[in-house]
Structure formats: C-alpha cells, structure tokens
Amino acid sequence: MLGIEYLKTGPTHYVFYYRNGHLKKAGTGLTFMYFKPAATIAVVPVGSADVPFIFNEISADFQPLTVQGQLTYRVNDPQRVATLLDFTIEHGPEQYRSEDPQKLALRLVNLTQVLVRAELQALSLRKAMHASEPVAAAVLARLTGSQPADLSADLQALGLEVLALSIQAIRPTPEMGRALEAEAREDLLRRADDAIYDRRNAAVEQERRIKENELNTEIAVEQKKRQISETRVEAQRVVEVKEQEVRELKLSGQITLEDQRLQLVASQVKIARAEADAQAYAVRASLAPLQDLQPDVLEMLAVQSAEPRRMISMALKELASNAGKIGNLNISPDLLETLLER
C-alpha cells in the first residue's frame, strides 16, 4: 500500500537495510517497515547449510571414480558476503532478485572438488574405494585451517566457514565395479577352496597324529611287555640260580654225608675185620689142641657129642663111601620123615 511494506526475518538471517544508498539498519532477526521505492534490502543467511555434491575424478591408475558427499558451512562474515554477491530480495526473505546466492554453494563445491582431486590422484583405485573417511578428514583439515597449505584464507575471503564434510561413497564405473566384484568373488572362492584344503590337510594331519600316537602307544605297550618278559626271565633266572645253589648245597651235603658214611663203613669194615680176626684167632686157638688128633678120633668125639640126626647122617655118609660093597639098602618112611623134620 503506497509502497510501504513490512519485513520480518528470523534469527538465521542477517539483514542489510539501505535507504537512498545509505545503510540504515544491519543485524539478525530484524523486523521493520520500509518504503520500497527508496529501499534496498539484502538478506544473507547465516545459519548452517548443507550442500550435497557429486562429481567425477580420476585415480592414480587412471580409473574413473564417482565421489558423492555433503558439505556443511555457514556464513561468518555477512558484510563480506554481501559485498561479493548480490543478496538483494524482492518481497520477502529468500526471494532473491538474482541467482548469486546459489553461486556461493557452487564455489564451495568447486573448492572441495579441487581438494578431493588432489587426494584421489595419489591413490590407486582399490585404495581410493576404501579411503572415504581419510579423504574427507584431509580435505576438511585443509578447509578449516588445521593443516599446512590450507585454504582457510580463501574461505575467509568469501566470508565462509566450513563446519563439516562427509563423503558417502567413492565408486568406480559399473564395468570396473563388476570386474572388481568378479575378482573379489574369485578371491573369496579361492580362499574358500584354500580353507577347505586346509581343513582337509588339518584333518589328514590330525589323523596322522592319531595313528602315530596309536603306533607309539603300541610300541610303548610292546616295550612294557618286553620289559615285563625280561623281568620275568630275570626273576626266573635268579630263582633258578637260587635253586641251583640250594641243589649244590644239598649235593655238597650229600657228598659230605656219603663221605662220612664211607668213613663209617670203612671203620665198620675195620671193626668187622678185627672181630673176624679175633674170632679166627679164637677158633684157631681153640682148634690148636685138636690139630694133632687123628680124624677117626675126631669123628668119635663128634659122634659122642652129636645129635641123633647128625649121627644118622654120618652113618649114611659111611654107607655112601662103601656103596660098592652094599647090595641093597632099605630106608623106612619113618626114618626118612624123621630125617626131614627140623
């Protein structure tokens, strides 16, 4: 109405209010009435903003890569930004008259791309695919001024401050990705085969160890059996030696006993011989007086002292000596029975 309008901004907007070319108001979250034909208002967002990006780069081994990520920044010097780009609005906040506000994010993305390119050109394809976090950390360090050869001066010249940088993915081309997948798949299959072979070899080795342990156990058992047999043989040998010693002692005792018996028999023989000699001497002494007698006298003496049967036998003897002179001889049964009796 009559060119007078009302402007209300939030706390994330820094407002510059010019009237007839002179700065009248500047600050965040301003609310005021203004006369539009004579007023120029620039609104610079000072809140944090997220800028997604995606661009293509080349690795150290000349392989194309696609980098996708997001950059978070804020305006820390609205005055400088307002002098570099046109943030003039038409009717309300964020209704800009030109396309300069969009160029601010584009400049940041271009600067980020330059830094990311410098990092990826030093990495091979395989390393670059797994280097999202290291690359993001290195680029953010150069953007924030915490690393030598940083670009914080360029950002200060733009009046900007980078808050965060994240790289979601670094991908190769689909063809190269399939090739790497095939290679990785073959490598995994080869590792699986190696694992199977290792498991089989381990099983064979374990079986060999078990067999070896069984054989060692059998050897140990046989050795123990041999030791037991040797011990038994040695024990038997000791027993036989002892028995042999006992037998030798017994034999020695028997030999000694036999020697003593021989000595006893010899003594007995000597005694018997001495007794026989004594008896013979007594007989000779008793018969000495009879040696000078005639045989007829001796027979008469024997008849006188002999028994009837002896006398009959002597008579028969005489008859026998004169058998040639005897014609017949009759012997009665009573006489013969008498002679046969004791």
TORBA-432540 format. One line per field, with one value per atom (N, C-alpha, C): atom name; x, y, z; residue number from 1. Coordinates in steps of 0.1 Angstrom, whole numbers. Layout:
% TORBA-432540
atom = [CA_...]
xx = [X_...]
yy = [Y_...]
zz = [Z_...]
n = [NUM_...]
//
This chain:
% TORBA-432540
atom = [N_CA_C_N_CA_C_N_CA_C_N_CA_C_N_CA_C_N_CA_C_N_CA_C_N_CA_C_N_CA_C_N_CA_C_N_CA_C_N_CA_C_N_CA_C_N_CA_C_N_CA_C_N_CA_C_N_CA_C_N_CA_C_N_CA_C_N_CA_C_N_CA_C_N_CA_C_N_CA_C_N_CA_C_N_CA_C_N_CA_C_N_CA_C_N_CA_C_N_CA_C_N_CA_C_N_CA_C_N_CA_C_N_CA_C_N_CA_C_N_CA_C_N_CA_C_N_CA_C_N_CA_C_N_CA_C_N_CA_C_N_CA_C_N_CA_C_N_CA_C_N_CA_C_N_CA_C_N_CA_C_N_CA_C_N_CA_C_N_CA_C_N_CA_C_N_CA_C_N_CA_C_N_CA_C_N_CA_C_N_CA_C_N_CA_C_N_CA_C_N_CA_C_N_CA_C_N_CA_C_N_CA_C_N_CA_C_N_CA_C_N_CA_C_N_CA_C_N_CA_C_N_CA_C_N_CA_C_N_CA_C_N_CA_C_N_CA_C_N_CA_C_N_CA_C_N_CA_C_N_CA_C_N_CA_C_N_CA_C_N_CA_C_N_CA_C_N_CA_C_N_CA_C_N_CA_C_N_CA_C_N_CA_C_N_CA_C_N_CA_C_N_CA_C_N_CA_C_N_CA_C_N_CA_C_N_CA_C_N_CA_C_N_CA_C_N_CA_C_N_CA_C_N_CA_C_N_CA_C_N_CA_C_N_CA_C_N_CA_C_N_CA_C_N_CA_C_N_CA_C_N_CA_C_N_CA_C_N_CA_C_N_CA_C_N_CA_C_N_CA_C_N_CA_C_N_CA_C_N_CA_C_N_CA_C_N_CA_C_N_CA_C_N_CA_C_N_CA_C_N_CA_C_N_CA_C_N_CA_C_N_CA_C_N_CA_C_N_CA_C_N_CA_C_N_CA_C_N_CA_C_N_CA_C_N_CA_C_N_CA_C_N_CA_C_N_CA_C_N_CA_C_N_CA_C_N_CA_C_N_CA_C_N_CA_C_N_CA_C_N_CA_C_N_CA_C_N_CA_C_N_CA_C_N_CA_C_N_CA_C_N_CA_C_N_CA_C_N_CA_C_N_CA_C_N_CA_C_N_CA_C_N_CA_C_N_CA_C_N_CA_C_N_CA_C_N_CA_C_N_CA_C_N_CA_C_N_CA_C_N_CA_C_N_CA_C_N_CA_C_N_CA_C_N_CA_C_N_CA_C_N_CA_C_N_CA_C_N_CA_C_N_CA_C_N_CA_C_N_CA_C_N_CA_C_N_CA_C_N_CA_C_N_CA_C_N_CA_C_N_CA_C_N_CA_C_N_CA_C_N_CA_C_N_CA_C_N_CA_C_N_CA_C_N_CA_C_N_CA_C_N_CA_C_N_CA_C_N_CA_C_N_CA_C_N_CA_C_N_CA_C_N_CA_C_N_CA_C_N_CA_C_N_CA_C_N_CA_C_N_CA_C_N_CA_C_N_CA_C_N_CA_C_N_CA_C_N_CA_C_N_CA_C_N_CA_C_N_CA_C_N_CA_C_N_CA_C_N_CA_C_N_CA_C_N_CA_C_N_CA_C_N_CA_C_N_CA_C_N_CA_C_N_CA_C_N_CA_C_N_CA_C_N_CA_C_N_CA_C_N_CA_C_N_CA_C_N_CA_C_N_CA_C_N_CA_C_N_CA_C_N_CA_C_N_CA_C_N_CA_C_N_CA_C_N_CA_C_N_CA_C_N_CA_C_N_CA_C_N_CA_C_N_CA_C_N_CA_C_N_CA_C_N_CA_C_N_CA_C_N_CA_C_N_CA_C_N_CA_C_N_CA_C_N_CA_C_N_CA_C_N_CA_C_N_CA_C_N_CA_C_N_CA_C_N_CA_C_N_CA_C_N_CA_C_N_CA_C_N_CA_C_N_CA_C_N_CA_C_N_CA_C_N_CA_C_N_CA_C_N_CA_C_N_CA_C_N_CA_C_N_CA_C_N_CA_C_N_CA_C_N_CA_C_N_CA_C_N_CA_C_N_CA_C_N_CA_C_N_CA_C_N_CA_C_N_CA_C_N_CA_C_N_CA_C_N_CA_C_N_CA_C_N_CA_C_N_CA_C_N_CA_C_N_CA_C_N_CA_C_N_CA_C_N_CA_C_N_CA_C_N_CA_C_N_CA_C_N_CA_C_N_CA_C_N_CA_C_N_CA_C_N_CA_C_N_CA_C_N_CA_C_N_CA_C_N_CA_C_N_CA_C_N_CA_C_N_CA_C_N_CA_C_N_CA_C_N_CA_C_N_CA_C_N_CA_C_N_CA_C_N_CA_C_N_CA_C_N_CA_C_N_CA_C_N_CA_C_N_CA_C_N_CA_C_N_CA_C_N_CA_C_N_CA_C_N_CA_C_N_CA_C_N_CA_C_N_CA_C_N_CA_C_N_CA_C_N_CA_C_N_CA_C_N_CA_C_N_CA_C_N_CA_C_N_CA_C_N_CA_C_N_CA_C_N_CA_C_N_CA_C_N_CA_C_N_CA_C_N_CA_C_N_CA_C_N_CA_C_N_CA_C_N_CA_C_N_CA_C_N_CA_C_N_CA_C_N_CA_C_N_CA_C_N_CA_C]
xx = [9_0_9_8_16_31_35_49_55_47_52_49_60_59_65_62_67_76_87_97_99_99_101_111_122_133_135_141_144_158_162_175_186_183_194_195_190_191_197_208_214_209_203_196_205_206_212_201_198_187_193_192_197_186_187_177_184_181_187_202_207_221_228_222_228_223_232_229_222_210_202_201_200_200_207_213_220_220_216_216_208_207_199_186_176_162_156_158_152_138_130_116_113_108_106_98_93_85_95_93_102_94_100_93_101_94_101_107_101_108_122_124_136_145_141_148_154_166_173_176_171_173_181_192_199_198_195_193_203_212_223_220_217_215_228_227_239_238_228_226_234_236_244_235_242_236_243_235_241_241_252_253_257_248_252_260_269_277_280_282_286_294_306_314_323_329_338_352_361_375_383_396_405_414_416_426_440_449_463_466_458_460_450_446_438_424_418_405_394_383_373_366_364_357_346_335_324_324_325_326_313_307_294_295_291_292_283_286_279_288_286_294_285_289_281_289_283_290_281_286_279_286_279_284_288_302_306_310_309_311_301_289_278_282_289_293_301_311_319_311_303_295_285_280_270_277_290_298_303_304_308_297_286_274_262_253_240_230_227_217_204_202_190_178_167_155_145_134_123_112_106_94_97_102_104_118_121_133_134_146_150_142_136_131_141_152_163_160_166_165_174_185_195_198_206_210_223_228_241_241_230_231_234_229_232_247_254_268_277_272_280_283_272_274_282_280_288_303_306_321_327_319_324_326_316_317_329_331_343_356_357_369_371_360_361_365_360_364_379_384_398_406_402_410_408_396_394_401_402_410_425_430_444_447_437_438_437_427_425_435_442_452_465_466_477_473_461_456_452_455_450_435_430_415_411_418_414_415_426_428_418_415_405_391_388_374_372_383_382_387_389_395_385_373_363_366_367_370_383_394_407_407_401_400_392_380_372_379_386_393_404_412_423_417_406_401_395_388_383_394_405_416_421_422_427_417_404_393_392_395_393_406_417_430_438_435_442_454_457_467_475_488_496_491_493_489_473_467_452_446_433_426_417_420_411_411_422_423_413_412_402_388_385_372_369_380_378_375_382_379_365_359_345_336_341_333_325_332_325_333_327_333_327_336_332_331_319_317_319_315_317_318_324_325_324_315_314_313_320_320_313_301_294_299_305_309_319_329_338_336_330_326_333_337_342_331_334_324_317_305_298_306_312_320_332_339_350_345_334_328_325_319_316_329_339_352_358_358_363_355_342_333_337_339_343_356_366_379_378_370_368_361_351_343_353_361_370_380_385_394_388_375_368_366_362_361_374_385_398_401_398_401_392_380_371_377_382_388_401_409_420_416_406_401_397_390_386_398_408_420_428_428_435_428_414_407_410_410_413_427_436_450_451_444_444_438_427_421_431_438_447_459_464_474_470_458_453_451_447_446_460_469_483_488_485_490_483_470_463_469_472_478_492_499_513_512_502_500_497_488_484_496_504_516_526_528_536_531_518_512_515_513_516_530_539_554_557_550_553_547_535_530_539_544_553_566_571_583_580_569_565_564_557_556_570_579_592_599_598_604_598_585_579_584_585_591_605_613_627_628_619_619_615_605_601_613_619_631_642_644_655_651_638_633_635_631_632_647_656_670_675_671_675_670_657_652_659_662_670_684_690_703_702_692_690_687_679_676_689_697_709_719_719_727_722_709_703_706_705_708_723_732_746_749_741_743_739_727_722_732_736_746_759_763_775_773_761_757_757_751_750_764_772_786_793_791_798_792_779_773_778_779_784_798_806_820_820_811_811_806_797_792_804_811_822_832_835_844_838_824_818_819_816_817_831_841_855_858_853_855_848_836_828_836_841_849_861_868_879_876_864_860_856_848_844_856_865_878_885_886_893_885_871_864_866_865_867_881_891_904_905_897_897_890_879_872_880_886_895_906_912_923_918_905_899_897_892_889_902_912_925_931_929_934_927_913_905_908_911_913_928_936_951_953_946_949_945_934_929_936_946_953_961_965_974_967_953_945_942_939_936_921_918_904_895_899_889_886_896_893_884_886_877_863_861_847_841_849_843_839_847_843_831_830_818_806_807_796_791_800_796_789_792_786_775_773_763_749_740_726_723_711_708_708_702_701_715_724_737_744_741_748_742_729_723_729_731_737_752_759_772_772_762_761_758_749_746_758_766_778_788_789_797_792_779_773_776_775_778_792_801_815_818_809_811_799_794_782_785_798_801_800_801_801_787_777_764_755_748_739_726_718_705_705_698_697_682_676_662_661_654_652_637_633_618_613_600_595_595_594_595_609_619_633_635_629_631_623_611_603_610_617_624_636_643_654_650_638_634_628_624_619_630_626_636_639]
yy = [-12_0_12_20_32_30_17_14_11_10_7_-8_-14_-29_-32_-44_-49_-61_-61_-72_-78_-91_-98_-110_-110_-121_-129_-140_-149_-147_-155_-153_-158_-165_-170_-162_-150_-141_-128_-124_-111_-101_-90_-81_-68_-63_-50_-42_-30_-21_-8_-6_6_15_28_37_49_51_61_59_46_43_44_46_47_35_29_18_24_19_24_14_1_-10_-22_-29_-42_-50_-63_-72_-85_-94_-106_-105_-111_-112_-98_-89_-76_-76_-67_-65_-50_-46_-32_-29_-17_-11_-4_-4_3_7_18_23_17_8_0_8_19_26_32_35_41_31_19_9_-2_-6_-18_-27_-39_-48_-61_-64_-76_-85_-98_-108_-119_-120_-130_-141_-154_-165_-167_-167_-170_-184_-190_-204_-214_-226_-236_-242_-245_-250_-263_-272_-285_-284_-287_-287_-301_-309_-322_-320_-329_-328_-342_-343_-355_-351_-356_-353_-365_-364_-375_-371_-380_-378_-390_-389_-399_-404_-417_-422_-422_-426_-426_-436_-446_-456_-453_-441_-436_-443_-445_-451_-441_-440_-430_-434_-423_-425_-415_-419_-410_-407_-395_-391_-384_-389_-384_-381_-368_-364_-352_-346_-335_-325_-312_-302_-293_-290_-282_-269_-258_-245_-234_-223_-212_-199_-188_-175_-169_-166_-160_-145_-140_-126_-121_-118_-114_-101_-92_-80_-83_-92_-95_-103_-112_-120_-110_-101_-91_-82_-80_-71_-79_-93_-101_-106_-109_-114_-106_-106_-99_-107_-103_-110_-101_-92_-83_-91_-88_-95_-86_-93_-85_-82_-92_-90_-96_-107_-113_-121_-126_-133_-145_-147_-158_-156_-145_-142_-132_-138_-130_-125_-114_-108_-114_-120_-126_-140_-146_-160_-161_-150_-150_-159_-160_-168_-183_-188_-202_-203_-193_-194_-196_-192_-194_-209_-217_-231_-238_-232_-238_-235_-224_-221_-230_-233_-242_-256_-261_-274_-275_-264_-264_-265_-257_-257_-271_-277_-290_-301_-299_-308_-308_-296_-294_-302_-300_-307_-322_-327_-341_-347_-340_-344_-346_-337_-338_-350_-354_-365_-378_-379_-391_-394_-384_-386_-393_-393_-400_-414_-419_-432_-440_-453_-463_-465_-472_-474_-482_-493_-501_-493_-485_-477_-466_-460_-448_-453_-465_-470_-472_-474_-475_-464_-452_-441_-429_-432_-421_-412_-419_-411_-404_-411_-403_-392_-393_-382_-371_-374_-364_-356_-364_-358_-348_-353_-345_-332_-333_-321_-312_-317_-308_-301_-308_-301_-290_-291_-280_-269_-272_-262_-254_-261_-254_-248_-250_-243_-251_-264_-271_-279_-277_-284_-274_-276_-267_-267_-256_-255_-255_-249_-250_-239_-239_-229_-221_-220_-212_-197_-192_-178_-175_-185_-183_-183_-192_-192_-179_-174_-161_-149_-150_-140_-141_-153_-154_-151_-151_-148_-161_-172_-185_-193_-203_-212_-226_-235_-249_-256_-262_-269_-284_-290_-305_-309_-320_-326_-341_-347_-361_-366_-377_-384_-397_-398_-411_-423_-420_-431_-426_-435_-433_-445_-444_-456_-456_-468_-469_-469_-470_-472_-485_-487_-500_-512_-510_-521_-524_-514_-517_-523_-518_-524_-539_-542_-556_-565_-559_-566_-568_-557_-559_-569_-568_-578_-592_-594_-607_-612_-602_-606_-609_-600_-603_-616_-619_-631_-643_-642_-653_-655_-643_-644_-651_-647_-653_-668_-672_-686_-693_-687_-693_-695_-685_-686_-697_-698_-708_-722_-723_-736_-739_-728_-729_-734_-728_-731_-746_-751_-765_-774_-770_-778_-778_-766_-765_-774_-774_-782_-797_-800_-814_-818_-809_-812_-813_-804_-805_-818_-822_-835_-847_-846_-856_-856_-844_-843_-848_-844_-849_-864_-870_-884_-891_-884_-890_-889_-878_-877_-888_-890_-901_-914_-917_-930_-931_-920_-920_-922_-916_-918_-932_-938_-952_-961_-959_-967_-965_-952_-950_-957_-957_-964_-979_-985_-999_-1002_-993_-995_-995_-985_-984_-997_-1001_-1013_-1025_-1027_-1038_-1037_-1025_-1023_-1027_-1023_-1027_-1042_-1048_-1062_-1069_-1064_-1069_-1067_-1055_-1053_-1063_-1065_-1075_-1089_-1093_-1106_-1107_-1097_-1097_-1098_-1090_-1091_-1105_-1111_-1124_-1134_-1133_-1142_-1140_-1127_-1124_-1130_-1128_-1134_-1149_-1155_-1170_-1174_-1166_-1169_-1168_-1158_-1156_-1168_-1172_-1183_-1196_-1198_-1210_-1210_-1198_-1197_-1201_-1195_-1199_-1213_-1219_-1233_-1241_-1237_-1244_-1243_-1232_-1230_-1240_-1240_-1249_-1264_-1267_-1281_-1284_-1274_-1276_-1278_-1270_-1271_-1285_-1290_-1303_-1314_-1312_-1322_-1322_-1310_-1309_-1316_-1314_-1320_-1335_-1340_-1354_-1360_-1353_-1358_-1359_-1348_-1349_-1361_-1363_-1374_-1387_-1388_-1401_-1403_-1392_-1394_-1399_-1393_-1397_-1412_-1415_-1429_-1439_-1434_-1443_-1444_-1433_-1434_-1444_-1443_-1451_-1466_-1469_-1482_-1488_-1479_-1483_-1486_-1478_-1481_-1494_-1496_-1508_-1520_-1518_-1530_-1533_-1522_-1525_-1532_-1527_-1534_-1548_-1550_-1564_-1573_-1567_-1575_-1578_-1568_-1571_-1581_-1580_-1590_-1604_-1604_-1617_-1623_-1614_-1618_-1624_-1617_-1621_-1635_-1636_-1649_-1660_-1656_-1666_-1671_-1661_-1664_-1673_-1669_-1677_-1691_-1693_-1706_-1714_-1706_-1713_-1717_-1708_-1711_-1723_-1724_-1735_-1748_-1747_-1759_-1763_-1755_-1759_-1772_-1774_-1787_-1799_-1797_-1808_-1811_-1802_-1804_-1817_-1820_-1832_-1845_-1845_-1857_-1863_-1876_-1883_-1881_-1882_-1880_-1889_-1901_-1911_-1907_-1902_-1898_-1886_-1877_-1865_-1869_-1879_-1883_-1890_-1898_-1904_-1893_-1883_-1873_-1865_-1863_-1857_-1865_-1879_-1887_-1887_-1886_-1886_-1874_-1864_-1851_-1847_-1855_-1850_-1855_-1850_-1853_-1866_-1872_-1884_-1883_-1872_-1870_-1868_-1861_-1859_-1873_-1881_-1895_-1903_-1902_-1909_-1905_-1891_-1886_-1891_-1891_-1896_-1911_-1919_-1933_-1934_-1926_-1926_-1922_-1913_-1909_-1921_-1929_-1941_-1951_-1952_-1962_-1958_-1945_-1940_-1943_-1941_-1944_-1958_-1967_-1981_-1986_-1978_-1982_-1993_-1995_-2006_-2019_-2019_-2032_-2035_-2027_-2029_-2033_-2044_-2048_-2040_-2041_-2035_-2027_-2016_-2007_-2003_-2006_-2002_-1992_-1981_-1970_-1969_-1970_-1969_-1955_-1953_-1940_-1932_-1940_-1933_-1927_-1935_-1929_-1917_-1918_-1906_-1894_-1896_-1885_-1879_-1888_-1883_-1874_-1878_-1871_-1857_-1857_-1844_-1834_-1838_-1829_-1820_-1809_-1800_-1805]
zz = [0_0_0_-11_-13_-12_-15_-15_-1_9_23_25_29_31_45_49_63_60_67_66_80_81_93_90_96_94_106_104_115_121_131_137_129_118_109_97_97_86_90_83_86_76_80_72_70_58_55_49_55_50_46_33_27_22_25_20_13_1_-8_-8_-8_-9_5_16_29_38_45_54_66_68_79_91_87_97_92_102_99_111_110_121_118_127_125_132_125_130_131_122_122_117_123_118_117_106_104_92_91_79_70_58_49_36_30_18_6_-1_-11_-22_-28_-39_-35_-22_-18_-10_-9_0_-8_-3_-9_3_3_14_9_16_14_26_24_35_32_41_40_50_46_56_64_77_85_92_90_96_88_94_87_75_65_53_48_43_37_22_16_2_-3_-9_-14_-27_-30_-42_-47_-60_-67_-79_-81_-93_-96_-107_-112_-112_-108_-107_-113_-113_-118_-107_-105_-95_-101_-92_-96_-108_-109_-120_-131_-132_-144_-145_-134_-134_-129_-137_-133_-120_-112_-99_-98_-90_-87_-72_-69_-55_-51_-40_-35_-21_-17_-3_0_11_16_24_21_28_36_49_58_60_58_60_66_70_74_71_70_67_80_82_94_92_80_77_67_72_62_54_60_53_41_42_31_20_25_15_8_15_8_-2_0_-9_-21_-20_-31_-40_-34_-41_-38_-47_-46_-39_-26_-18_-16_-26_-25_-27_-19_-20_-27_-32_-38_-29_-23_-14_0_1_14_15_27_28_19_13_4_-9_-12_-26_-32_-37_-42_-56_-58_-71_-82_-78_-87_-83_-91_-88_-80_-75_-68_-56_-48_-36_-39_-51_-54_-58_-62_-66_-54_-42_-30_-28_-28_-26_-38_-50_-61_-59_-54_-52_-42_-31_-21_-27_-35_-41_-50_-58_-67_-59_-48_-40_-33_-29_-23_-34_-46_-56_-60_-59_-62_-51_-39_-28_-29_-32_-33_-44_-56_-67_-63_-56_-51_-43_-35_-26_-34_-43_-51_-61_-66_-76_-71_-57_-51_-47_-50_-45_-57_-56_-67_-65_-75_-75_-62_-59_-47_-35_-33_-21_-20_-32_-32_-28_-32_-28_-13_-6_8_16_10_16_18_19_21_33_44_57_57_53_52_43_31_22_27_33_39_51_59_70_65_54_49_43_35_28_39_49_59_67_69_76_68_55_47_46_47_46_59_70_83_88_81_86_96_98_108_102_90_83_74_73_64_50_43_29_28_38_39_30_29_21_29_42_51_47_41_37_26_17_6_11_21_27_35_42_49_39_27_17_12_13_9_20_33_44_49_46_49_59_65_75_72_70_68_81_83_96_95_85_83_69_67_53_55_47_47_33_30_17_19_13_15_7_-5_-13_-23_-27_-38_-46_-58_-65_-79_-84_-98_-108_-120_-130_-129_-134_-132_-138_-150_-156_-147_-142_-133_-120_-115_-103_-104_-116_-118_-119_-125_-126_-113_-104_-91_-83_-85_-78_-82_-95_-100_-94_-94_-89_-74_-67_-52_-50_-59_-57_-60_-70_-73_-61_-56_-45_-33_-30_-19_-21_-34_-37_-35_-40_-38_-24_-16_-1_5_0_5_1_-11_-15_-6_-4_4_18_23_36_37_26_25_25_16_16_29_35_48_59_58_67_65_52_48_53_50_54_69_76_90_95_88_92_90_78_75_85_88_97_111_115_128_128_117_116_117_110_110_125_132_145_154_151_159_157_143_140_146_146_151_167_173_187_190_182_184_183_172_170_181_186_197_210_211_223_222_209_207_210_205_207_222_229_244_251_246_252_250_237_234_243_244_252_267_272_285_286_276_276_276_268_267_280_286_299_310_309_318_316_303_300_305_302_306_322_328_343_348_341_345_343_331_328_338_341_351_364_368_381_381_369_368_369_362_363_377_384_398_406_404_411_408_395_391_397_397_404_418_425_439_441_432_433_430_420_417_430_436_448_459_460_470_467_453_449_452_449_451_466_474_488_493_488_491_487_474_469_477_480_488_502_507_520_518_507_505_503_495_493_507_515_528_536_535_542_537_524_518_522_522_527_541_549_563_564_555_555_551_540_536_548_554_566_576_578_588_584_571_566_567_563_565_579_588_602_606_601_604_599_586_580_588_593_601_614_620_632_630_618_615_612_605_602_615_623_636_644_644_651_645_631_624_627_627_630_645_654_668_669_661_662_656_644_637_647_653_663_674_679_690_685_672_667_665_660_658_672_681_694_700_698_703_696_683_675_675_680_680_687_699_705_697_688_680_667_664_651_651_662_663_664_666_667_654_653_641_637_625_620_627_629_635_649_655_669_669_660_659_656_647_644_656_664_675_685_687_696_691_678_673_674_673_675_689_698_712_716_710_713_704_693_682_686_678_679_672_674_667_652_647_632_626_633_628_627_638_638_626_623_612_599_598_586_584_595_594_590_595_591_576_571_557_549_554_547_546_557_557_547_547_537_523_521_507_503_513_509_506_511_509_500_491_483_474_470_460_467_480_487_492_491_496_484_486_476_476_487_488_502_501_513_514_525_527_537_534_544_546_558_561_560_557_556_569_580_593_595_591_592_584_571_562_567_573_578_590_598_610_605_595_590_584_578_571_581_593_603_608_612_619_633]
n = [1_1_1_2_2_2_3_3_3_4_4_4_5_5_5_6_6_6_7_7_7_8_8_8_9_9_9_10_10_10_11_11_11_12_12_12_13_13_13_14_14_14_15_15_15_16_16_16_17_17_17_18_18_18_19_19_19_20_20_20_21_21_21_22_22_22_23_23_23_24_24_24_25_25_25_26_26_26_27_27_27_28_28_28_29_29_29_30_30_30_31_31_31_32_32_32_33_33_33_34_34_34_35_35_35_36_36_36_37_37_37_38_38_38_39_39_39_40_40_40_41_41_41_42_42_42_43_43_43_44_44_44_45_45_45_46_46_46_47_47_47_48_48_48_49_49_49_50_50_50_51_51_51_52_52_52_53_53_53_54_54_54_55_55_55_56_56_56_57_57_57_58_58_58_59_59_59_60_60_60_61_61_61_62_62_62_63_63_63_64_64_64_65_65_65_66_66_66_67_67_67_68_68_68_69_69_69_70_70_70_71_71_71_72_72_72_73_73_73_74_74_74_75_75_75_76_76_76_77_77_77_78_78_78_79_79_79_80_80_80_81_81_81_82_82_82_83_83_83_84_84_84_85_85_85_86_86_86_87_87_87_88_88_88_89_89_89_90_90_90_91_91_91_92_92_92_93_93_93_94_94_94_95_95_95_96_96_96_97_97_97_98_98_98_99_99_99_100_100_100_101_101_101_102_102_102_103_103_103_104_104_104_105_105_105_106_106_106_107_107_107_108_108_108_109_109_109_110_110_110_111_111_111_112_112_112_113_113_113_114_114_114_115_115_115_116_116_116_117_117_117_118_118_118_119_119_119_120_120_120_121_121_121_122_122_122_123_123_123_124_124_124_125_125_125_126_126_126_127_127_127_128_128_128_129_129_129_130_130_130_131_131_131_132_132_132_133_133_133_134_134_134_135_135_135_136_136_136_137_137_137_138_138_138_139_139_139_140_140_140_141_141_141_142_142_142_143_143_143_144_144_144_145_145_145_146_146_146_147_147_147_148_148_148_149_149_149_150_150_150_151_151_151_152_152_152_153_153_153_154_154_154_155_155_155_156_156_156_157_157_157_158_158_158_159_159_159_160_160_160_161_161_161_162_162_162_163_163_163_164_164_164_165_165_165_166_166_166_167_167_167_168_168_168_169_169_169_170_170_170_171_171_171_172_172_172_173_173_173_174_174_174_175_175_175_176_176_176_177_177_177_178_178_178_179_179_179_180_180_180_181_181_181_182_182_182_183_183_183_184_184_184_185_185_185_186_186_186_187_187_187_188_188_188_189_189_189_190_190_190_191_191_191_192_192_192_193_193_193_194_194_194_195_195_195_196_196_196_197_197_197_198_198_198_199_199_199_200_200_200_201_201_201_202_202_202_203_203_203_204_204_204_205_205_205_206_206_206_207_207_207_208_208_208_209_209_209_210_210_210_211_211_211_212_212_212_213_213_213_214_214_214_215_215_215_216_216_216_217_217_217_218_218_218_219_219_219_220_220_220_221_221_221_222_222_222_223_223_223_224_224_224_225_225_225_226_226_226_227_227_227_228_228_228_229_229_229_230_230_230_231_231_231_232_232_232_233_233_233_234_234_234_235_235_235_236_236_236_237_237_237_238_238_238_239_239_239_240_240_240_241_241_241_242_242_242_243_243_243_244_244_244_245_245_245_246_246_246_247_247_247_248_248_248_249_249_249_250_250_250_251_251_251_252_252_252_253_253_253_254_254_254_255_255_255_256_256_256_257_257_257_258_258_258_259_259_259_260_260_260_261_261_261_262_262_262_263_263_263_264_264_264_265_265_265_266_266_266_267_267_267_268_268_268_269_269_269_270_270_270_271_271_271_272_272_272_273_273_273_274_274_274_275_275_275_276_276_276_277_277_277_278_278_278_279_279_279_280_280_280_281_281_281_282_282_282_283_283_283_284_284_284_285_285_285_286_286_286_287_287_287_288_288_288_289_289_289_290_290_290_291_291_291_292_292_292_293_293_293_294_294_294_295_295_295_296_296_296_297_297_297_298_298_298_299_299_299_300_300_300_301_301_301_302_302_302_303_303_303_304_304_304_305_305_305_306_306_306_307_307_307_308_308_308_309_309_309_310_310_310_311_311_311_312_312_312_313_313_313_314_314_314_315_315_315_316_316_316_317_317_317_318_318_318_319_319_319_320_320_320_321_321_321_322_322_322_323_323_323_324_324_324_325_325_325_326_326_326_327_327_327_328_328_328_329_329_329_330_330_330_331_331_331_332_332_332_333_333_333_334_334_334_335_335_335_336_336_336_337_337_337_338_338_338_339_339_339_340_340_340_341_341_341_342_342_342]
//
